[in-house]
């Protein structure tokens, strides 16, 4: 499903984010249309994660605007955004290691009161991740990295997000688990959830996305159809290890 630039679910307008005296994000424009899967790729240190922190209120914005559903939400606290249907899976997963898988999923639904709906959504997550169902009473800290990533995505899904922000979901995972995580991202997208994917694995990110943005030194340097970017000589040389 293609997004609509006229009525984007998320729009960044000249966004600037600084910390420690460093201008990490330098006036970027970016939009994600309803139903789209959009990726933001770039090398480590390009400013991708800082962009997400600016969107979610985890890092103060020094300039520009964040619009969600057409409304200015610049600097809004993260808990308010979750209640409005915007959820993030952070880099490093951030699961609660001492809690069971079921308890972690329940934490993802903390804004909700519909117990029957929560139970149904836990089963929906288990249908998406059968290996989590097998271990539902196991503590999250004993899971593999890939299983923790599945749990982090499942926990975010428990808030019934309209927009899901994923920060480096493949980081530190074995190749087979990376493939499984990306299959899951496609499945979540297929359910109608809009996704902004931050990812260093440019090839996989562009293969699953509708559109892509390339970030370098805090600036967006390229943007366009994901398949076109995948075959762009500059992208292939810089990120895919293929000569231009």
Secondary structure, DSSP 8 states (H G I E B T S, - for coil): ----GGG-SEEEEEEEEEETTEEEEEEEEEEE-TT-EEEEE--TTSSHHHHHHHHTTSS-EEEEEEEETTEE-TT--HHHHHHTTEEEE-TT----TTSBHHHHHHHHTTT---HHHHHHHHHHHHHH-HHHHHTTTSBGGGS-HHHHHHHHHHHHHTT--SEEEEE-TTTT--HHHHHHHHHHHHHHHHTT-EEEEEES-HHHHHHH-SEEEEEETTEEEEEEEHHHHHT-HHHHHHHS----
